[in-house]
């Protein structure tokens, strides 16, 4: 079978092929609703990712702030203990 015959056979409308398009309006409506659902899901997933990243960023910033406060408390307590020790002797 040559290329031309294969192409012609592929383009020929069969009973099975024409059945696909009998309810074209219903298929088109279903496709539109599917596309809307996909679009909504994409927006929801992007929003969820942005929210999670923002929450993680806030958590890390608070944790760093607490760590710096703890280190400041330790260094100031060491300084006050050293000054008190020298005052006692």
N, CA, C and O atoms as a printed pandas DataFrame, in Angstrom:
     atom_number atom_name residue_name chain_id  residue_number  x_coord  y_coord  z_coord
0              1         N          UNK        A               1    0.842   -1.163    0.000
1              2        CA          UNK        A               1    0.000    0.000    0.000
2              3         C          UNK        A               1    0.897    1.239    0.000
3              4         O          UNK        A               1    1.829    1.342    0.797
4              5         N          UNK        A               2    0.610    2.154   -0.882
5              6        CA          UNK        A               2    1.415    3.357   -0.992
6              7         C          UNK        A               2    0.988    4.425    0.002
7              8         O          UNK        A               2   -0.016    4.294    0.701
8              9         N          UNK        A               3    1.783    5.482    0.040
9             10        CA          UNK        A               3    1.485    6.574    0.967
10            11         C          UNK        A               3    0.135    7.214    0.667
11            12         O          UNK        A               3   -0.630    7.549    1.571
12            13         N          UNK        A               4   -0.133    7.374   -0.614
13            14        CA          UNK        A               4   -1.384    8.017   -1.006
14            15         C          UNK        A               4   -2.589    7.190   -0.544
15            16         O          UNK        A               4   -3.574    7.741   -0.051
16            17         N          UNK        A               5   -2.506    5.876   -0.704
17            18        CA          UNK        A               5   -3.606    5.007   -0.289
18            19         C          UNK        A               5   -3.796    5.041    1.225
19            20         O          UNK        A               5   -4.925    5.046    1.717
20            21         N          UNK        A               6   -2.701    5.064    1.948
21            22        CA          UNK        A               6   -2.794    5.139    3.413
22            23         C          UNK        A               6   -3.450    6.449    3.827
23            24         O          UNK        A               6   -4.302    6.467    4.715
24            25         N          UNK        A               7   -3.056    7.539    3.186
25            26        CA          UNK        A               7   -3.637    8.841    3.494
26            27         C          UNK        A               7   -5.135    8.859    3.179
27            28         O          UNK        A               7   -5.933    9.378    3.959
28            29         N          UNK        A               8   -5.503    8.298    2.047
29            30        CA          UNK        A               8   -6.914    8.269    1.660
30            31         C          UNK        A               8   -7.721    7.406    2.631
31            32         O          UNK        A               8   -8.841    7.765    2.994
32            33         N          UNK        A               9   -7.170    6.294    3.044
33            34        CA          UNK        A               9   -7.868    5.413    3.973
34            35         C          UNK        A               9   -8.043    6.111    5.326
35            36         O          UNK        A               9   -9.078    5.960    5.976
36            37         N          UNK        A              10   -7.046    6.863    5.740
37            38        CA          UNK        A              10   -7.110    7.567    7.009
38            39         C          UNK        A              10   -8.184    8.654    6.975
39            40         O          UNK        A              10   -8.855    8.890    7.979
40            41         N          UNK        A              11   -8.351    9.314    5.833
41            42        CA          UNK        A              11   -9.305   10.406    5.725
42            43         C          UNK        A              11  -10.730    9.935    5.424
43            44         O          UNK        A              11  -11.672   10.720    5.534
44            45         N          UNK        A              12  -10.894    8.696    5.054
45            46        CA          UNK        A              12  -12.213    8.184    4.700
46            47         C          UNK        A              12  -13.096    8.142    5.947
47            48         O          UNK        A              12  -12.658    7.730    7.021
48            49         N          UNK        A              13  -14.324    8.567    5.785
49            50        CA          UNK        A              13  -15.257    8.568    6.904
50            51         C          UNK        A              13  -15.888    7.196    7.023
51            52         O          UNK        A              13  -16.463    6.676    6.067
52            53         N          UNK        A              14  -15.776    6.624    8.186
53            54        CA          UNK        A              14  -16.388    5.326    8.432
54            55         C          UNK        A              14  -17.587    5.522    9.339
55            56         O          UNK        A              14  -17.809    6.613    9.864
56            57         N          UNK        A              15  -18.352    4.470    9.519
57            58        CA          UNK        A              15  -19.514    4.545   10.409
58            59         C          UNK        A              15  -19.056    4.834   11.837
59            60         O          UNK        A              15  -19.693    5.596   12.565
60            61         N          UNK        A              16  -17.974    4.229   12.213
61            62        CA          UNK        A              16  -17.440    4.447   13.552
62            63         C          UNK        A              16  -16.961    5.888   13.724
63            64         O          UNK        A              16  -17.155    6.486   14.782
64            65         N          UNK        A              17  -16.341    6.439   12.696
65            66        CA          UNK        A              17  -15.835    7.806   12.759
66            67         C          UNK        A              17  -16.940    8.842   12.788
67            68         O          UNK        A              17  -16.825    9.865   13.462
68            69         N          UNK        A              18  -18.023    8.573   12.047
69            70        CA          UNK        A              18  -19.118    9.544   12.029
70            71         C          UNK        A              18  -19.914    9.523   13.328
71            72         O          UNK        A              18  -20.553   10.520   13.665
72            73         N          UNK        A              19  -19.893    8.428   14.058
73            74        CA          UNK        A              19  -20.599    8.357   15.336
74            75         C          UNK        A              19  -19.997    9.314   16.360
75            76         O          UNK        A              19  -20.687    9.799   17.257
76            77         N          UNK        A              20  -18.729    9.570   16.214
77            78        CA          UNK        A              20  -18.059   10.464   17.161
78            79         C          UNK        A              20  -18.655   11.858   17.132
79            80         O          UNK        A              20  -18.717   12.528   18.163
80            81         N          UNK        A              21  -19.096   12.302   15.964
81            82        CA          UNK        A              21  -19.520   13.686   15.787
82            83         C          UNK        A              21  -21.036   13.858   15.791
83            84         O          UNK        A              21  -21.525   14.954   15.520
84            85         N          UNK        A              22  -21.776   12.821   16.085
85            86        CA          UNK        A              22  -23.235   12.947   16.102
86            87         C          UNK        A              22  -23.694   13.850   17.239
87            88         O          UNK        A              22  -24.625   14.636   17.066
88            89         N          UNK        A              23  -23.058   13.749   18.387
89            90        CA          UNK        A              23  -23.416   14.585   19.526
90            91         C          UNK        A              23  -22.315   15.625   19.756
91            92         O          UNK        A              23  -21.809   15.773   20.869
92            93         N          UNK        A              24  -21.962   16.325   18.715
93            94        CA          UNK        A              24  -20.850   17.282   18.778
94            95         C          UNK        A              24  -21.123   18.387   19.788
95            96         O          UNK        A              24  -20.207   18.804   20.498
96            97         N          UNK        A              25  -22.347   18.867   19.869
97            98        CA          UNK        A              25  -22.664   19.936   20.825
98            99         C          UNK        A              25  -22.448   19.479   22.259
99           100         O          UNK        A              25  -21.918   20.225   23.082
100          101         N          UNK        A              26  -22.859   18.252   22.554
101          102        CA          UNK        A              26  -22.660   17.729   23.907
102          103         C          UNK        A              26  -21.171   17.565   24.205
103          104         O          UNK        A              26  -20.710   17.872   25.305
104          105         N          UNK        A              27  -20.430   17.081   23.217
105          106        CA          UNK        A              27  -18.987   16.924   23.395
106          107         C          UNK        A              27  -18.329   18.282   23.590
107          108         O          UNK        A              27  -17.434   18.421   24.424
108          109         N          UNK        A              28  -18.759   19.278   22.836
109          110        CA          UNK        A              28  -18.197   20.621   22.949
110          111         C          UNK        A              28  -18.499   21.229   24.319
111          112         O          UNK        A              28  -17.621   21.843   24.924
112          113         N          UNK        A              29  -19.715   21.069   24.810
113          114        CA          UNK        A              29  -20.064   21.582   26.142
114          115         C          UNK        A              29  -19.241   20.894   27.225
115          116         O          UNK        A              29  -18.758   21.541   28.153
116          117         N          UNK        A              30  -19.087   19.591   27.101
117          118        CA          UNK        A              30  -18.290   18.845   28.081
118          119         C          UNK        A              30  -16.843   19.313   28.055
119          120         O          UNK        A              30  -16.207   19.445   29.100
120          121         N          UNK        A              31  -16.331   19.561   26.870
121          122        CA          UNK        A              31  -14.957   20.045   26.737
122          123         C          UNK        A              31  -14.803   21.415   27.399
123          124         O          UNK        A              31  -13.815   21.664   28.089
124          125         N          UNK        A              32  -15.774   22.297   27.191
125          126        CA          UNK        A              32  -15.708   23.629   27.797
126          127         C          UNK        A              32  -15.737   23.546   29.316
127          128         O          UNK        A              32  -14.986   24.250   29.991
128          129         N          UNK        A              33  -16.598   22.692   29.856
129          130        CA          UNK        A              33  -16.643   22.558   31.315
130          131         C          UNK        A              33  -15.357   21.945   31.849
131          132         O          UNK        A              33  -14.871   22.337   32.910
132          133         N          UNK        A              34  -14.806   20.985   31.115
133          134        CA          UNK        A              34  -13.532   20.397   31.531
134          135         C          UNK        A              34  -12.417   21.435   31.532
135          136         O          UNK        A              34  -11.586   21.458   32.439
136          137         N          UNK        A              35  -12.399   22.286   30.524
137          138        CA          UNK        A              35  -11.369   23.326   30.455
138          139         C          UNK        A              35  -11.536   24.329   31.589
139          140         O          UNK        A              35  -10.540   24.791   32.147
140          141         N          UNK        A              36  -12.773   24.677   31.943
141          142        CA          UNK        A              36  -13.011   25.592   33.060
142          143         C          UNK        A              36  -12.517   24.983   34.364
143          144         O          UNK        A              36  -11.876   25.654   35.174
144          145         N          UNK        A              37  -12.822   23.704   34.557
145          146        CA          UNK        A              37  -12.385   23.026   35.778
146          147         C          UNK        A              37  -10.863   22.985   35.845
147          148         O          UNK        A              37  -10.284   23.215   36.907
148          149         N          UNK        A              38  -10.214   22.696   34.728
149          150        CA          UNK        A              38   -8.750   22.672   34.704
150          151         C          UNK        A              38   -8.175   24.040   35.033
151          152         O          UNK        A              38   -7.197   24.144   35.773
152          153         N          UNK        A              39   -8.776   25.087   34.488
153          154        CA          UNK        A              39   -8.301   26.445   34.737
154          155         C          UNK        A              39   -8.466   26.812   36.212
155          156         O          UNK        A              39   -7.568   27.400   36.815
156          157         N          UNK        A              40   -9.612   26.463   36.785
157          158        CA          UNK        A              40   -9.853   26.741   38.204
158          159         C          UNK        A              40   -8.865   25.973   39.074
159          160         O          UNK        A              40   -8.345   26.511   40.051
160          161         N          UNK        A              41   -8.608   24.728   38.723
161          162        CA          UNK        A              41   -7.652   23.928   39.498
162          163         C          UNK        A              41   -6.251   24.518   39.424
163          164         O          UNK        A              41   -5.538   24.536   40.427
164          165         N          UNK        A              42   -5.844   25.001   38.252
165          166        CA          UNK        A              42   -4.525   25.618   38.120
166          167         C          UNK        A              42   -4.413   26.842   39.011
167          168         O          UNK        A              42   -3.412   27.017   39.706
168          169         N          UNK        A              43   -5.436   27.692   38.994
169          170        CA          UNK        A              43   -5.417   28.897   39.828
170          171         C          UNK        A              43   -5.364   28.513   41.298
171          172         O          UNK        A              43   -4.610   29.110   42.067
172          173         N          UNK        A              44   -6.153   27.523   41.698
173          174        CA          UNK        A              44   -6.171   27.081   43.088
174          175         C          UNK        A              44   -4.815   26.530   43.514
175          176         O          UNK        A              44   -4.335   26.839   44.605
176          177         N          UNK        A              45   -4.198   25.721   42.667
177          178        CA          UNK        A              45   -2.895   25.141   43.000
178          179         C          UNK        A              45   -1.836   26.231   43.106
179          180         O          UNK        A              45   -1.024   26.205   44.031
180          181         N          UNK        A              46   -1.824   27.191   42.180
181          182        CA          UNK        A              46   -0.859   28.290   42.265
182          183         C          UNK        A              46   -1.068   29.109   43.530
183          184         O          UNK        A              46   -0.100   29.484   44.191
184          185         N          UNK        A              47   -2.321   29.390   43.873
185          186        CA          UNK        A              47   -2.616   30.134   45.093
186          187         C          UNK        A              47   -2.138   29.358   46.313
187          188         O          UNK        A              47   -1.564   29.939   47.234
188          189         N          UNK        A              48   -2.371   28.054   46.325
189          190        CA          UNK        A              48   -1.947   27.214   47.438
190          191         C          UNK        A              48   -0.429   27.202   47.571
191          192         O          UNK        A              48    0.091   27.283   48.683
192          193         N          UNK        A              49    0.280   27.103   46.468
193          194        CA          UNK        A              49    1.746   27.113   46.501
194          195         C          UNK        A              49    2.255   28.443   47.036
195          196         O          UNK        A              49    3.156   28.469   47.874
196          197         N          UNK        A              50    1.692   29.541   46.565
197          198        CA          UNK        A              50    2.122   30.863   47.031
198          199         C          UNK        A              50    1.831   31.015   48.522
199          200         O          UNK        A              50    2.653   31.570   49.252
200          201         N          UNK        A              51    0.683   30.536   48.984
201          202        CA          UNK        A              51    0.339   30.631   50.403
202          203         C          UNK        A              51    1.302   29.814   51.257
203          204         O          UNK        A              51    1.734   30.278   52.313
204          205         N          UNK        A              52    1.642   28.616   50.820
205          206        CA          UNK        A              52    2.564   27.771   51.579
206          207         C          UNK        A              52    3.945   28.404   51.641
207          208         O          UNK        A              52    4.573   28.416   52.700
208          209         N          UNK        A              53    4.423   28.927   50.528
209          210        CA          UNK        A              53    5.741   29.571   50.514
210          211         C          UNK        A              53    5.744   30.790   51.429
211          212         O          UNK        A              53    6.717   31.020   52.147
212          213         N          UNK        A              54    4.675   31.567   51.411
213          214        CA          UNK        A              54    4.587   32.747   52.273
214          215         C          UNK        A              54    4.584   32.347   53.746
215          216         O          UNK        A              54    5.268   32.971   54.556
216          217         N          UNK        A              55    3.828   31.322   54.097
217          218        CA          UNK        A              55    3.791   30.853   55.485
218          219         C          UNK        A              55    5.162   30.365   55.920
219          220         O          UNK        A              55    5.604   30.670   57.028
220          221         N          UNK        A              56    5.838   29.613   55.067
221          222        CA          UNK        A              56    7.184   29.142   55.404
222          223         C          UNK        A              56    8.149   30.307   55.589
223          224         O          UNK        A              56    8.986   30.283   56.491
224          225         N          UNK        A              57    8.038   31.313   54.748
225          226        CA          UNK        A              57    8.903   32.484   54.855
226          227         C          UNK        A              57    8.676   33.210   56.178
227          228         O          UNK        A              57    9.634   33.610   56.839
228          229         N          UNK        A              58    7.427   33.378   56.562
229          230        CA          UNK        A              58    7.116   34.041   57.835
230          231         C          UNK        A              58    7.639   33.214   59.003
231          232         O          UNK        A              58    8.184   33.767   59.959
232          233         N          UNK        A              59    7.478   31.902   58.936
233          234        CA          UNK        A              59    7.970   31.042   60.015
234          235         C          UNK        A              59    9.482   31.143   60.156
235          236         O          UNK        A              59    9.994   31.226   61.273
236          237         N          UNK        A              60   10.195   31.139   59.052
237          238        CA          UNK        A              60   11.657   31.236   59.095
238          239         C          UNK        A              60   12.086   32.586   59.647
239          240         O          UNK        A              60   13.027   32.662   60.437
240          241         N          UNK        A              61   11.408   33.650   59.240
241          242        CA          UNK        A              61   11.771   34.979   59.740
242          243         C          UNK        A              61   11.540   35.072   61.248
243          244         O          UNK        A              61   12.369   35.648   61.952
244          245         N          UNK        A              62   10.447   34.525   61.761
245          246        CA          UNK        A              62   10.191   34.533   63.203
246          247         C          UNK        A              62   11.222   33.696   63.944
247          248         O          UNK        A              62   11.697   34.092   65.009
248          249         N          UNK        A              63   11.568   32.547   63.389
249          250        CA          UNK        A              63   12.552   31.679   64.024
250          251         C          UNK        A              63   13.906   32.382   64.103
251          252         O          UNK        A              63   14.577   32.324   65.134
252          253         N          UNK        A              64   14.312   33.049   63.013
253          254        CA          UNK        A              64   15.577   33.789   63.024
254          255         C          UNK        A              64   15.533   34.915   64.049
255          256         O          UNK        A              64   16.528   35.169   64.728
256          257         N          UNK        A              65   14.410   35.586   64.169
257          258        CA          UNK        A              65   14.279   36.675   65.140
258          259         C          UNK        A              65   14.421   36.135   66.562
259          260         O          UNK        A              65   15.098   36.745   67.390
260          261         N          UNK        A              66   13.793   35.006   66.849
261          262        CA          UNK        A              66   13.912   34.394   68.179
262          263         C          UNK        A              66   15.344   33.961   68.456
263          264         O          UNK        A              66   15.842   34.122   69.570
264          265         N          UNK        A              67   16.002   33.416   67.449
265          266        CA          UNK        A              67   17.387   32.982   67.640
266          267         C          UNK        A              67   18.289   34.172   67.931
267          268         O          UNK        A              67   19.170   34.085   68.786
268          269         N          UNK        A              68   18.084   35.266   67.241
269          270        CA          UNK        A              68   18.914   36.450   67.479
270          271         C          UNK        A              68   18.616   37.038   68.857
271          272         O          UNK        A              68   19.530   37.535   69.516
272          273         N          UNK        A              69   17.359   36.995   69.311
273          274        CA          UNK        A              69   17.026   37.477   70.650
274          275         C          UNK        A              69   17.674   36.605   71.714
275          276         O          UNK        A              69   18.169   37.122   72.716
276          277         N          UNK        A              70   17.678   35.289   71.514
277          278        CA          UNK        A              70   18.313   34.386   72.476
278          279         C          UNK        A              70   19.811   34.634   72.547
279          280         O          UNK        A              70   20.392   34.643   73.633
280          281         N          UNK        A              71   20.437   34.833   71.398
281          282        CA          UNK        A              71   21.884   35.075   71.405
282          283         C          UNK        A              71   22.193   36.421   72.047
283          284         O          UNK        A              71   23.218   36.557   72.715
284          285         N          UNK        A              72   21.334   37.415   71.862
285          286        CA          UNK        A              72   21.526   38.711   72.512
286          287         C          UNK        A              72   21.364   38.577   74.018
287          288         O          UNK        A              72   22.114   39.207   74.763
288          289         N          UNK        A              73   20.422   37.788   74.488
289          290        CA          UNK        A              73   20.226   37.590   75.916
290          291         C          UNK        A              73   21.430   36.897   76.525
291          292         O          UNK        A              73   21.862   37.267   77.617
292          293         N          UNK        A              74   21.980   35.902   75.848
293          294        CA          UNK        A              74   23.148   35.190   76.368
294          295         C          UNK        A              74   24.343   36.121   76.447
295          296         O          UNK        A              74   25.068   36.114   77.442
296          297         N          UNK        A              75   24.557   36.917   75.417
297          298        CA          UNK        A              75   25.721   37.799   75.427
298          299         C          UNK        A              75   25.557   38.894   76.468
299          300         O          UNK        A              75   26.539   39.260   77.114
300          301         N          UNK        A              76   24.370   39.428   76.657
301          302        CA          UNK        A              76   24.180   40.468   77.673
302          303         C          UNK        A              76   24.275   39.878   79.063
303          304         O          UNK        A              76   24.780   40.541   79.969
304          305         N          UNK        A              77   23.807   38.652   79.266
305          306        CA          UNK        A              77   23.919   38.042   80.589
306          307         C          UNK        A              77   25.376   37.758   80.914
307          308         O          UNK        A              77   25.783   37.898   82.067
308          309         N          UNK        A              78   26.165   37.366   79.935
309          310        CA          UNK        A              78   27.592   37.144   80.165
310          311         C          UNK        A              78   28.275   38.454   80.523
311          312         O          UNK        A              78   29.136   38.492   81.402
312          313         N          UNK        A              79   27.898   39.509   79.856
313          314        CA          UNK        A              79   28.514   40.810   80.127
314          315         C          UNK        A              79   28.138   41.279   81.529
315          316         O          UNK        A              79   28.995   41.773   82.260
316          317         N          UNK        A              80   26.884   41.134   81.912
317          318        CA          UNK        A              80   26.473   41.587   83.244
318          319         C          UNK        A              80   27.108   40.738   84.320
319          320         O          UNK        A              80   27.462   41.264   85.376
320          321         N          UNK        A              81   27.267   39.446   84.097
321          322        CA          UNK        A              81   27.931   38.595   85.081
322          323         C          UNK        A              81   29.392   38.989   85.221
323          324         O          UNK        A              81   29.930   38.997   86.329
324          325         N          UNK        A              82   30.029   39.312   84.124
325          326        CA          UNK        A              82   31.435   39.713   84.183
326          327         C          UNK        A              82   31.579   41.035   84.922
327          328         O          UNK        A              82   32.518   41.203   85.700
328          329         N          UNK        A              83   30.682   41.961   84.699
329          330        CA          UNK        A              83   30.775   43.244   85.402
330          331         C          UNK        A              83   30.458   43.077   86.871
331          332         O          UNK        A              83   31.067   43.741   87.710
332          333         N          UNK        A              84   29.521   42.208   87.204
333          334        CA          UNK        A              84   29.208   41.961   88.610
334          335         C          UNK        A              84   30.368   41.260   89.304
335          336         O          UNK        A              84   30.637   41.548   90.471
336          337         N          UNK        A              85   31.047   40.374   88.645
337          338        CA          UNK        A              85   32.180   39.656   89.226
338          339         C          UNK        A              85   33.308   40.625   89.541
339          340         O          UNK        A              85   33.938   40.549   90.597
340          341         N          UNK        A              86   33.551   41.534   88.610
341          342        CA          UNK        A              86   34.625   42.497   88.860
342          343         C          UNK        A              86   34.238   43.460   89.979
343          344         O          UNK        A              86   35.114   43.946   90.694
344          345         N          UNK        A              87   32.975   43.741   90.145
345          346        CA          UNK        A              87   32.536   44.635   91.209
346          347         C          UNK        A              87   32.647   43.951   92.562
347          348         O          UNK        A              87   32.867   44.611   93.577
348          349         N          UNK        A              88   32.496   42.631   92.581
349          350        CA          UNK        A              88   32.574   41.900   93.841
350          351         C          UNK        A              88   34.009   41.774   94.338
351          352         O          UNK        A              88   34.214   41.705   95.550
352          353         N          UNK        A              89   34.983   41.741   93.489
353          354        CA          UNK        A              89   36.369   41.549   93.928
354          355         C          UNK        A              89   37.081   42.818   94.209
355          356         O          UNK        A              89   38.253   42.798   94.585
